[in-house]
Amino acid sequence: MKASQIAAKVVVRLFLFLILLALVPVFTGSSIDKQLQGIYLTTNNKWVLVYPILLILGFITLLIICTIKKYSKPDLNWLLVVNTVVLIVYGITVFIRISHLIK
């Protein structure tokens, strides 16, 4: 049970750190803002956006439940770990896709 608590806390903190790291260019006023103004991400099928929305809602729900229960349920902790890892991988793929569009 202790391993699931540690894993959940580490992965959530890593995810929140990556979110803060991604927001640094927005607050520093770098030239990235000007490069991103000309990029529009569109999809032919709007159902493609359901998966990321469900992933984010699942993360928020699991984070709230695990926090309320003080990370005492190992199965919820492991679900939070898996959800957060998939969310991190998804964020990295979006970052790579946008960085290819900027160059």
LINNOR-V454219 format. One line per field, one symbol per residue. psi: psi as a letter, one per 30 degrees, with the letter a starting at -180 (. if undefined). burial: 1 if it has 16 or more other C-alpha atoms within 10 Angstrom, else 0. Layout:
psi->???
burial->???
//
This chain:
psi->eeeeeeeeeeeeeeeeeeeeeffefeffhafeeeeffgkkjlkejffffeeeeeeeeeeeeeeeeeeeghhfjeeeeeeeeeeeeeeeeeeeeeeeeeeeee.
burial->0001100110110010000000000000000000000000000000000000001001100110110000100101111110111011001000000000000
//
